[in-house]
Structure formats: structure tokens, C-alpha cells
Amino acid sequence: MVARDEQQRSQPGAAPLLSVKQSVELSQNAMESARKGLQAIADLRLGNRLRANAAVENEATLVMILGASAVNGYSACEELMRDKWTHQLGIPEHTGPTSTNAAVRESMPRTHVERQDPKEWYGHLSELEKYRSAMDESLRRMKKPEAHGKTIENVPTMMDLIRANLGFCHETMHTTRGVLIDICRVRLENQVQASGSHDVTARLYELYEAKNYRSDAVTEAFTALGEVVTESICPSEASAPLTPQIVAQHKDVLEDYAEQFGRVGLGLCLDVAALIKGDGDDHIWRSMLQLAQALTEYRQGVLDLIRSVGPGKREVIAPPPATIEEPPVSRARQKSARRHRKPVNRTAAESSLVPAPPAVPNDTRTLAQQQADIVLKKFPLERAMVTELDADLIQIANRLGKDTGSVNEMMHCSRQDAMIAFTFVRSSIQGWFEKDQLLQAKAKLPPGDERIAQLSERLELLGMIEQRVQTREADALKSDTQPRAPHLSRLLEMHQVARVTSPTRLRSDNDSGDHGTLFEMRIEHAPLSNGERPAPWFVHLHTAKPVTANAVPSLEYKEFTAVHLKTAKEKNLGNRWETLMQALGNNDAKVHRSKIDSALLASLLEVSRGGKSSPEQFPNQ
């Protein structure tokens, strides 16, 4: 059906047989069926229920179906996104998603950007990742396992088509990340404007400068790398080949460009603490972190593009044997006309090939085993290295070639809000080691597979790293001089609160016997990792009417006029002290208070009654 639709679309004036959404659905179904078929072949091989030649032939056909379906799906998905780009974001078609860096350079109408849901664009990224993964897998399977990267001789045209669309898919993903930057930026700007705080304005201007950094050189570099990709796929459609030295210069320009975004992202993280001193600003710092994450992902996308492009040498492709009939497949589009690309007869290409079995040993691994091997190779944690480096995240990440600059600064900057810093650190750990992939790979393996032990060891080593980071996080949270409600929630979650006292009455103006309107709960932390005891925190509860201390836990939250967290140093300071300091000319004097919401208050009252987050977890206390 897809092949007939492609033939219909290639005829001038003819109406397509399938809608774009139908093409996406059919392609995804074909990808799923191809993967199930490949798994079935692997299972039959294990039981010696399929002849070797038949297995190779059927596997080769299914691999090509997988790749061709991914190309079809990506093409249809890109068409939907191009329409969205033009009609929802108001960008002319010539700057659509296939223009490598258009998203961060083109000025999109603000009202159009404000209507965008970042979750929807992250969904597009997730779908594109499925096609990218399938194309990458099909190319990998089309190579002889014993031939050091040489391709099976009867499928070069199909590989060229998949390789071309894989490159275009990388571009679309990269530009989608650029759209997310603008969505997060505009959302943050609106929140800052609504709050009346403009402390982040300077950082947003830095983002503007990063977007326009070395504009002409960056545009030339993106264009040049695109030409290198085109030249490796279709030499006849590319301009004069670039020398490795010139390609290296363009890569240096783009690497410098990418780092501008990384620096702005780090700066946003470091600036968050300055914006959250007052209550009710959580939405702003969360938006700042979202923008910082989008900038980090965009930076990584540029670096991935740099690494994926060769040194500029022409790739020599041996012609296929004369006995194999080449399928009619459209050539890769020229860069100037990429938005019009619509590969023709993709499924016909796949169906017209009957590959001859290569004389190589069969791969008898199941798909789950192959995926496990890929994950094990991707995350090369070794016990000797983790032990040698004492599970230190920064040293291990450096050893594995990760960029640790931002994480290292977040972990060691004493001026940084601890909750913000370690939220960023935990996110980086997930991005570096992808624990979810390790868990999924382990869950898919059959009992008794030797890879389970290897994956379990990786998870154990990652757990050692996470535990050391969590120890540092707990110390940083307890030592923060301006703790907020999220700090306390995180410590409760980590079982690092040793004791919470029941509410006790403090003196207030409206006291009457044992009835009052001001009460206090003392929060004692578990010791720091060095054995020292951190200073306690205090929760002050202000009631609308005088009540006894015993009645406080049974009050509804609306019966409190204020519930806030204070430090030991400032627990006896209040509005009178602030007024006095301001009268003495210290207009910046302010007692640190952080609002406690109803859910957190309920958790504290539960612990005060003997609930979990218990002291027995800390034997050295």
C-alpha cells in the first residue's frame, strides 16, 4: 500500500492514496512486524528449526523492511512537522525543520511560540528517535559481522537511502531541540514579567547573543558539514569536496558555538538561587531549569552532529555485482531542496531485492541479547575503575570522556542552592549512564543468561556512584543557609530527618492561658557524613485563632495564617527585627522564611508521631 501511495504521489496531479498520518501508522506497524520477525528468526535459530541459508535470506529481507519502513515513517513525520512549522509557528517553508540551525536563528512570532506545548515537541523527538534507532539498527545489521564494516554487496542502494535519511533525521531532531529552546525561553520571559522580577533578564540576553554568535561563520560551517554528508552519499550532487583541514576548521567553529549554549545553561542554573529567596517562585526556577536542560540538549546535538561527520574525504563505494538488479530508489535530495524530498518507491526497493546469503557465521543471539550487548558496550563501567576512583562521579565521568564542567561546578559551588544543584546533577547522571536502559535490557533477558550478571554488576557499580552523590547531596541540603520546602521534602524522601518534635507553643500577643497563635516544630537532621551534627531547622505555625499545642495537629490547613521554615540562626527573628534593621538603614535586611504547604506539613506531623524517616537508620547519631 505504501509503495502504491508513493507511485501515486510521483504522478503529477494525482491524489495520494494515504494520508500522512496513515502513512506514519502503517510504517510503525511495519517496523514492529519486522522486529517481531527478526526475533522469531533468532528464536528458531536457537532451536535449530530453521536452515542457515533460509535464516540469512529472511533476516536480510526483514532488515531491509525495517530500514525502509523507518525511512517512510520519518518522511511522513517530517511532513507533519513541516506543516506544523509553517502554519503554527509562522515560519516560511524555506526555513523549515530541515534547515540545520534555523530554529535558534529564525525569529518566530512570539504569539505562535506561546501557544506551543513543550510536551508535544518532546513527543515529536521521541517519535523521531524511534525512526533514527530503526534506521541505525538496519544499517548495522546490513554489515557483515566479520568484514570490518564492509556492506553486503547486493544492498548498497538501500543503504545509501537509509544513510541519507538517517542524516536528515539527525537534522530534524537537532532543529526540534532549537524549537524547544524558544518555547522554554518565551515561557520563562512571561513568568518573569508577570512576577515583576527581572533578575534573569541579563541571562536571557546572553542567550540572544549565543543564538547570534559568529552568525556568518556558523551558517557557513553548518552548510559545509551538510555538503560533506551529501558528498558521502551522492558525490555527483555535492560541490567540490572539502579538505580535512577545512572540515576541521568548520567543526571548531561549531564546537565553539555549541559551548555558548552550554555556558548560558550553566549560568541559568547558578542564577536560580537568587530568584527563589521569596516564597512562591518555584515556577520560575523550574522554568529556568527546563530552559537550561533544553540548552544542554541542543549543545549536545551540535556536538553529536560534529562527531558524525567524516573528515571530508570522498567515500569510495564499490559498484554492486552485475547480477543483482538495482531497485528504482530516488537519490538523496540536494541541500537546497531538502524540504521537497520525498523518497520514491521505498517499499518497492525493499521488495525487489532478494539478497544472496553471505558466507559468514550466523548471529544466533536474540534481539534482547543483542540489545544487552549494545548497552554493555555503551556504558563501560568496570569494578576496578570504580574502586580505584572511590566511586567519585566526576573522576569516573572524566575517565569515560564526559564533559563534567557544569556538573563539577554545580556540586562544588557553595553559593548555589543545594536543591537546584543536585537536581541538575541527578539529571546529568541519568543522561550519562542511562540507568533505565540497563534495567530494561536486564528485564528482557531470559533467566540464566550470562549477561544478567554483567548488567547487574553495572547497576551495582552505578548504585555505588549514586550513593556517594546522594551522601554529598544530603550534606549540601542540611548545610544550606537558606533552606526551602523542597530541601526538607527531599531530606524526608532520603530518610535524612532524624526527629521532628510535636508542636510547642511560643509566646505571642494573643496568648490566653495555654492557648496561643504561634507554635514551633523542631527538625533535627541525621549527622553529616563526617559525623558532625548540622544545625536544626524550625517550622513556625501561625493560627487564625488561639488553640492549644495538642490541637494543632488536628487543624485543617486553612486554619493557619502562615506555616514557614526557618533556620536556627533566625528562628527568633521576625517582622520587628526587619523593621528595626530598616530603620537603621539596612534596607536589605530580611528574615529567611520558606512556605510549607499542606502536604509537607502533614508529612512532618506524621514523623512527629513516630512515622518513618526514623533515627534508627543513623546508628552514629
VOGU-3710 file (C-alpha; in Angstrom, 3 decimals, decimal comma):
1> mvardeqqrs> 0,000/0,000/0,000  2,802/2,418/0,884  4,592/1,603/-2,385  1,399/2,239/-4,373  0,915/5,502/-2,498  4,462/6,574/-3,403  3,866/5,755/-7,061  0,599/7,721/-6,958  2,285/10,743/-5,355  5,006/10,723/-8,028
11> qpgaapllsv> 2,402/11,270/-10,771  1,586/14,969/-11,422  -1,904/15,921/-10,249  -2,682/12,504/-8,774  -4,260/12,363/-5,308  -2,370/10,288/-2,717  -3,902/7,009/-1,568  -2,897/7,518/2,074  -2,986/10,485/4,386  0,276/11,406/6,079
21> kqsvelsqna> -0,996/10,098/9,421  -1,997/6,803/7,783  1,485/6,523/6,305  3,006/7,054/9,765  0,761/4,385/11,277  1,485/1,844/8,524  5,217/2,489/8,782  5,225/1,993/12,539  3,234/-1,224/12,171  5,705/-2,467/9,555
31> mesarkglqa> 8,646/-1,637/11,841  7,027/-3,554/14,686  6,274/-6,539/12,435  9,841/-6,573/11,104  11,242/-6,607/14,628  8,900/-9,429/15,634  10,002/-11,359/12,558  13,667/-10,854/13,407  13,002/-12,067/16,943  11,185/-15,133/15,592
41> iadlrlgnrl> 14,135/-15,964/13,323  16,508/-15,662/16,273  14,307/-17,994/18,340  14,120/-20,550/15,515  17,880/-20,452/15,143  18,356/-21,258/18,803  16,219/-24,351/18,391  17,897/-25,349/15,108  14,471/-25,235/13,460  15,490/-23,049/10,520
51> ranaavenea> 18,056/-23,730/7,814  21,005/-21,369/7,904  20,504/-20,161/4,335  16,794/-19,546/4,876  17,517/-17,672/8,092  20,007/-15,379/6,371  17,696/-14,674/3,435  14,663/-13,938/5,599  16,657/-11,894/8,072  18,146/-9,759/5,285
61> tlvmilgasa> 14,679/-9,112/3,863  13,257/-8,156/7,262  16,202/-5,862/7,951  15,527/-4,009/4,706  11,820/-3,801/5,559  12,768/-2,344/8,928  15,005/0,278/7,333  12,593/1,133/4,515  9,672/1,421/6,953  11,708/3,731/9,164
71> vngysaceel> 12,508/5,899/6,129  8,806/6,009/5,194  7,802/6,825/8,757  10,414/9,540/9,122  9,441/11,102/5,790  5,772/11,247/6,804  6,601/12,504/10,298  8,804/15,229/8,840  5,975/16,282/6,522  3,650/16,668/9,507
81> mrdkwthqlg> 6,273/18,657/11,382  6,982/20,838/8,352  3,278/21,685/8,168  3,256/22,428/11,901  6,378/24,545/11,491  4,816/26,627/8,727  1,249/27,010/9,993  1,679/27,010/13,786  4,998/28,816/14,126  4,613/31,149/11,152
91> ipehtgptst> 7,985/30,331/9,591  8,231/30,288/5,766  8,784/26,845/4,310  12,320/27,624/3,169  13,367/27,723/6,839  11,587/24,548/7,822  12,883/21,884/10,161  15,465/20,626/7,720  17,446/23,840/7,883  20,070/22,743/10,338
101> naavresmpr> 20,270/25,729/12,686  17,179/27,672/11,644  15,317/27,045/14,876  17,613/29,080/17,051  18,389/31,758/14,457  14,991/32,428/12,868  12,758/34,909/14,709  9,460/33,118/15,264  6,313/35,137/16,052  6,044/35,272/19,827
111> thverqdpke> 2,301/34,664/19,925  2,775/31,459/17,923  5,516/30,228/20,229  3,405/30,950/23,332  0,738/28,549/22,086  3,165/25,640/21,810  3,187/22,813/24,350  6,747/21,609/25,047  5,420/18,127/25,841  4,116/17,884/22,271
121> wyghlselek> 7,532/18,753/20,833  9,250/16,322/23,171  6,780/13,773/21,807  7,998/14,565/18,286  11,569/13,999/19,463  10,569/10,646/20,921  8,940/9,576/17,645  11,930/10,736/15,607  14,188/8,755/17,927  12,239/5,583/17,028
131> yrsamdeslr> 12,920/6,121/13,323  16,544/7,071/13,964  17,055/3,946/16,054  15,440/1,690/13,435  17,496/3,167/10,587  20,657/2,859/12,639  19,851/-0,760/13,510  19,088/-1,674/9,900  22,393/-0,192/8,708  24,272/-2,053/11,419
141> rmkkpeahgk> 22,608/-5,355/10,503  23,331/-4,856/6,804  27,050/-5,021/7,515  28,910/-8,307/7,569  29,830/-9,033/11,187  33,232/-10,399/10,154  34,024/-7,912/7,395  35,127/-4,865/9,399  32,317/-2,620/8,208  32,094/-3,729/4,559
151> tienvptmmd> 28,493/-3,893/3,398  26,642/-6,799/1,871  27,221/-6,286/-1,813  23,639/-6,525/-3,024  22,134/-3,752/-0,905  24,260/-0,620/-1,473  21,393/1,448/-2,887  19,127/0,683/0,044  21,928/1,544/2,445  22,519/4,861/0,670
161> liranlgfch> 18,832/5,728/1,032  18,728/4,810/4,709  22,016/6,547/5,445  20,779/9,732/3,764  17,524/9,785/5,692  19,355/8,979/8,903  21,381/12,160/8,416  18,244/14,165/7,660  16,588/12,703/10,771  19,511/13,914/12,878
171> etmhttrgvl> 18,981/17,395/11,408  15,252/17,381/12,172  15,861/16,263/15,759  18,524/18,930/16,161  16,227/21,678/14,914  13,311/20,444/17,039  15,531/20,966/20,055  16,016/24,514/18,830  12,236/24,997/18,831  12,137/23,784/22,426
181> idicrvrlen> 14,693/26,439/23,374  12,382/29,182/22,108  9,318/27,640/23,792  11,108/27,442/27,157  12,617/30,913/26,707  9,300/32,616/25,965  7,586/30,804/28,838  10,296/31,950/31,248  10,165/35,532/29,962  6,403/35,643/30,524
191> qvqasgshdv> 6,711/34,269/34,055  9,457/36,727/34,955  7,439/39,631/33,564  4,321/38,552/35,469  6,247/38,279/38,740  7,844/41,698/38,351  11,320/40,240/38,821  13,820/40,974/36,080  16,936/39,458/37,623  17,133/36,861/34,842
201> tarlyelyea> 16,985/39,418/32,026  20,766/39,576/31,680  20,972/35,799/31,273  18,274/35,843/28,595  20,279/38,473/26,747  23,267/36,120/26,891  21,062/33,514/25,200  20,257/36,038/22,475  23,982/36,611/21,978  24,632/32,860/21,887
211> knyrsdavte> 21,996/32,397/19,186  23,699/35,024/17,044  27,281/34,111/17,928  29,587/34,331/14,875  26,497/34,223/12,706  28,096/34,079/9,263  30,834/31,619/10,259  28,343/29,318/11,988  25,995/29,335/8,996  28,906/28,558/6,686
221> aftalgevvt> 30,062/25,739/8,977  26,619/24,112/9,130  26,360/24,353/5,339  29,826/22,872/4,874  29,140/19,870/7,099  25,892/19,325/5,244  27,855/19,260/1,998  30,229/16,674/3,479  27,256/14,457/4,315  25,745/14,952/0,855
231> esicpseasa> 29,088/14,241/-0,805  29,465/10,970/1,083  26,007/9,871/-0,072  25,718/11,319/-3,576  29,085/12,663/-4,817  27,578/13,890/-8,066  25,177/16,224/-6,211  27,787/17,794/-3,931  30,015/20,753/-4,601  33,796/20,494/-4,658
241> pltpqivaqh> 34,963/18,260/-1,789  36,380/19,990/1,252  39,804/19,110/2,578  40,073/17,535/6,045  41,767/20,722/7,287  38,842/22,925/6,219  36,307/20,488/7,672  38,228/20,542/10,961  38,072/24,349/10,992  34,300/24,281/10,487
251> kdvledyaeq> 33,959/21,741/13,283  35,939/24,020/15,600  33,552/26,883/14,812  30,504/24,755/15,631  32,069/23,364/18,790  32,713/26,921/19,961  29,120/27,798/19,014  27,740/24,835/20,989  29,689/25,805/24,090  27,967/29,218/24,127
261> fgrvglglcl> 24,688/27,423/24,840  26,339/25,265/27,479  27,629/28,330/29,307  24,229/30,029/29,274  22,627/26,837/30,608  25,128/26,626/33,439  24,642/30,308/34,201  20,881/29,800/34,445  21,380/27,004/36,966  23,746/29,110/39,046
271> dvaalikgdg> 21,342/32,080/38,966  18,274/30,183/40,128  19,091/30,555/43,812  18,968/34,354/43,528  15,387/34,212/42,225  13,874/31,839/44,780  14,609/33,632/48,039  10,974/34,677/48,318  8,087/32,206/48,580  6,033/31,342/45,534
281> ddhiwrsmlq> 8,812/31,472/42,942  9,111/27,722/42,340  7,515/28,027/38,902  10,286/30,402/37,795  13,231/28,264/38,852  11,606/25,186/37,359  11,203/27,036/34,058  14,825/28,136/34,272  15,917/24,524/34,728  13,746/23,460/31,785
291> laqalteyrq> 15,413/26,080/29,608  18,839/25,036/30,898  18,040/21,412/30,012  16,896/22,426/26,513  20,130/24,378/26,030  22,197/21,420/27,223  20,421/19,053/24,824  20,854/21,493/21,938  24,556/21,811/22,723  24,897/18,027/22,774
301> gvldlirsvg> 23,018/17,767/19,480  25,522/20,094/17,791  28,438/18,102/19,227  26,849/14,835/18,030  26,491/16,302/14,550  30,161/17,296/14,572  31,248/13,798/15,564  29,003/12,126/12,980  30,547/13,957/10,019  33,645/12,488/8,408
311> pgkreviapp> 36,876/14,311/7,595  35,756/15,414/4,144  37,248/12,610/2,069  35,193/11,099/-0,672  33,798/7,694/0,174  34,591/5,091/-2,477  31,644/2,764/-2,930  32,175/-0,390/-4,933  29,532/-0,934/-7,633  27,137/-3,813/-6,994
321> patieeppvs> 27,540/-7,093/-8,886  26,030/-7,039/-12,353  23,786/-9,998/-11,478  21,847/-8,024/-8,909  19,044/-5,811/-10,169  19,136/-2,371/-8,561  15,786/-1,080/-7,270  14,481/2,280/-8,528  15,155/4,494/-5,490  15,225/8,268/-5,521
331> rarqksarrh> 18,593/9,827/-4,804  19,227/11,892/-1,690  17,987/15,441/-2,043  20,313/18,351/-2,594  20,718/20,570/0,446  18,969/23,490/-1,220  15,902/21,379/-1,916  15,748/19,105/1,140  12,338/20,294/2,220  10,917/18,876/-1,014
341> rkpvnrtaae> 12,437/15,443/-0,518  10,016/12,600/-0,896  11,873/9,293/-1,486  10,150/7,319/-4,202  9,433/3,586/-4,316  10,984/2,927/-0,934  8,950/-0,170/-0,207  9,297/-1,260/-3,805  13,038/-1,054/-3,320  12,848/-3,376/-0,375
351> sslvpappav> 10,521/-5,858/-2,086  12,577/-6,053/-5,295  15,686/-7,307/-3,535  16,344/-10,983/-2,940  19,706/-10,966/-1,162  22,104/-13,821/-1,589  23,254/-15,335/1,700  26,712/-14,132/2,715  29,220/-16,779/3,620  29,601/-15,664/7,229
361> pndtrtlaqq> 28,787/-17,281/10,591  25,198/-16,812/11,748  24,454/-14,472/14,637  22,389/-16,684/16,928  21,745/-14,010/19,555  18,177/-12,943/20,258  17,215/-9,300/19,906  17,217/-8,967/23,687  20,754/-10,350/23,837  21,923/-8,043/21,056
371> qadivlkkfp> 20,406/-5,039/22,833  22,046/-6,088/26,098  25,438/-6,329/24,379  24,970/-2,836/22,918  24,097/-1,412/26,347  27,068/-3,147/27,986  29,404/-1,727/25,357  27,855/1,735/25,598  28,366/2,036/29,368  31,812/0,536/30,106
381> leramvteld> 31,789/0,761/33,903  34,377/-1,561/35,447  34,670/-2,531/39,105  38,424/-1,888/39,144  37,950/1,668/37,862  35,062/2,469/40,230  37,041/1,081/43,176  40,223/2,897/42,174  38,367/6,222/41,905  36,329/5,584/45,072
391> adliqianrl> 33,037/5,866/43,130  33,731/9,560/42,520  31,274/10,747/39,855  33,459/13,483/38,384  36,618/11,366/38,107  34,740/8,403/36,594  32,868/10,607/34,115  36,149/12,264/33,105  37,707/8,833/32,592  34,789/7,930/30,281
401> gkdtgsvnem> 35,197/11,128/28,242  32,162/13,023/29,570  32,041/16,816/29,796  31,900/17,346/33,572  32,470/21,104/33,758  28,879/22,097/34,553  28,241/19,236/36,979  31,517/19,795/38,821  30,737/23,480/39,275  27,214/22,741/40,498
411> mhcsrqdami> 28,492/20,243/43,081  31,223/22,484/44,491  29,726/25,986/44,328  28,903/26,966/47,928  26,768/29,889/46,702  24,472/27,587/44,775  21,088/26,460/46,081  21,692/22,805/47,005  18,306/21,580/45,752  18,815/23,175/42,355
421> aftfvrssiq> 22,398/21,970/42,090  21,739/18,314/42,810  18,560/18,184/40,736  20,844/19,118/37,844  23,481/16,576/38,954  20,960/13,714/39,138  19,671/14,620/35,686  23,236/14,530/34,339  23,875/11,090/35,865  20,793/9,747/34,108
431> gwfekdqllq> 21,960/11,276/30,822  25,490/9,869/31,167  24,732/6,332/32,332  21,032/5,840/31,362  20,114/3,530/34,221  16,712/2,912/32,645  18,357/1,249/29,630  20,345/-1,065/31,902  17,204/-2,076/33,799  15,194/-2,628/30,606
441> akaklppgde> 17,948/-4,689/28,992  18,190/-6,880/32,097  14,416/-7,377/32,309  14,198/-8,613/28,702  16,818/-11,363/29,057  15,773/-14,976/29,738  16,697/-16,481/33,138  20,215/-17,891/33,247  21,658/-15,623/30,557  25,233/-14,665/31,469
451> riaqlserle> 24,527/-11,052/30,512  22,208/-10,684/33,507  25,184/-10,916/35,846  27,099/-8,349/33,786  24,164/-5,926/33,769  23,622/-6,497/37,493  27,245/-5,593/38,136  26,884/-2,393/36,082  23,795/-1,467/38,082  25,633/-2,227/41,327
461> llgmieqrvq> 28,551/-0,001/40,309  26,169/2,758/39,233  24,452/2,391/42,601  27,804/2,975/44,336  28,262/6,181/42,347  24,696/7,311/43,080  25,136/6,578/46,792  28,234/8,739/47,006  26,472/11,561/45,152  23,454/11,178/47,456
471> treadalksd> 25,727/11,486/50,502  27,110/14,759/49,154  23,598/15,906/48,300  22,346/15,228/51,840  25,290/17,146/53,328  24,681/20,075/50,974  20,946/20,204/51,734  21,474/20,138/55,511  24,161/22,832/55,286  22,251/25,208/53,008
481> tqpraphlsr> 21,991/28,577/54,753  18,623/29,343/53,150  16,694/26,064/53,098  13,349/25,879/51,382  10,429/23,492/51,445  11,868/21,384/48,560  15,051/20,874/50,633  13,015/19,475/53,502  10,881/17,285/51,220  13,996/15,803/49,647
491> llemhqvarv> 15,581/15,072/53,050  12,397/13,317/54,167  12,458/11,294/50,954  16,097/10,325/51,612  15,308/9,416/55,266  17,769/12,057/56,452  15,433/13,661/59,019  16,204/12,085/62,386  13,489/13,674/64,524  10,585/16,113/64,346
501> tsptrlrsdn> 9,125/17,390/67,612  5,431/17,878/68,225  4,199/21,488/68,056  5,034/23,556/71,127  3,531/26,945/71,935  5,655/30,092/71,692  4,748/33,399/73,303  2,528/35,612/71,184  0,403/38,713/71,659  -2,887/36,836/71,784
511> dsgdhgtlfe> -1,972/34,178/74,373  -4,630/33,173/76,866  -3,532/30,534/79,327  -2,359/27,502/77,358  -3,958/28,857/74,171  -1,898/30,754/71,634  -1,460/31,539/67,933  2,251/30,774/67,416  3,735/27,272/67,550  7,069/25,684/66,709
521> mriehaplsn> 8,278/22,273/65,478  11,987/21,439/65,715  13,575/19,409/62,888  16,748/17,515/63,716  18,796/16,087/60,866  20,836/12,918/60,666  24,559/13,635/61,126  26,688/14,833/58,230  28,936/12,302/56,513  31,877/13,476/58,652
531> gerpapwfvh> 29,937/12,747/61,842  29,194/16,361/62,738  25,675/17,334/63,708  24,123/20,006/61,457  22,131/22,889/62,879  18,410/22,126/63,279  15,635/23,786/61,324  12,346/25,063/62,695  8,810/25,234/61,387  6,677/28,077/62,752
541> lhtakpvtan> 2,917/27,730/62,589  0,629/30,771/62,939  -3,034/30,019/63,662  -6,002/32,268/62,974  -7,483/31,639/66,432  -5,858/30,769/69,775  -5,599/26,994/70,259  -3,638/24,600/72,451  -0,480/22,864/71,235  -2,241/19,494/71,339
551> avpsleykef> -4,927/20,807/68,983  -2,503/21,954/66,278  -2,064/18,552/64,518  -5,828/18,236/64,057  -6,307/21,673/62,463  -7,139/21,987/58,798  -4,532/23,805/56,730  -6,880/26,724/56,060  -6,953/27,430/59,824  -3,302/28,527/59,674
561> tavhlktake> -2,442/32,056/58,609  1,176/31,074/57,881  3,411/27,994/58,039  7,057/28,527/57,185  10,543/27,069/57,592  13,308/28,999/59,399  16,918/28,344/60,361  18,277/28,067/63,899  20,142/31,326/63,404  16,999/33,280/62,509
571> knlgnrwetl> 14,244/31,407/64,338  13,874/34,180/66,940  13,866/36,963/64,359  10,716/38,305/62,752  8,917/41,368/61,455  10,027/43,554/64,361  13,689/42,797/63,681  13,246/43,578/59,971  11,573/46,905/60,853  14,392/47,779/63,260
581> mqalgnndak> 17,104/46,970/60,723  15,388/49,043/58,050  15,092/51,953/60,492  18,865/51,701/60,966  19,354/51,987/57,212  19,746/48,294/56,356  17,002/48,105/53,756  18,088/44,647/52,559  17,621/43,010/55,970  15,158/40,152/55,649
591> vhrskidsal> 14,481/37,026/57,687  14,606/33,898/55,545  11,254/32,109/55,503  10,052/29,364/53,179  6,395/28,445/52,926  5,380/24,914/53,974  2,391/23,575/52,050  -0,321/21,284/53,404  1,229/18,051/52,075  4,652/18,733/53,589
601> lasllevsrg> 3,105/19,783/56,903  1,152/16,514/57,002  4,396/14,584/56,439  6,132/16,441/59,276  3,249/15,781/61,659  3,370/12,093/60,700  7,098/11,922/61,523  6,495/13,743/64,810  4,045/10,981/65,751  6,720/8,341/65,140
611> gksspeqfpn> 6,373/7,834/61,389  9,200/6,908/59,017  12,375/8,927/58,427  13,486/7,327/61,678  16,621/7,863/63,796  17,450/4,154/63,953  18,648/4,463/60,364  21,531/6,570/61,683  23,442/4,446/64,233  26,187/7,051/64,654
621> q> 23,734/9,671/65,911
//
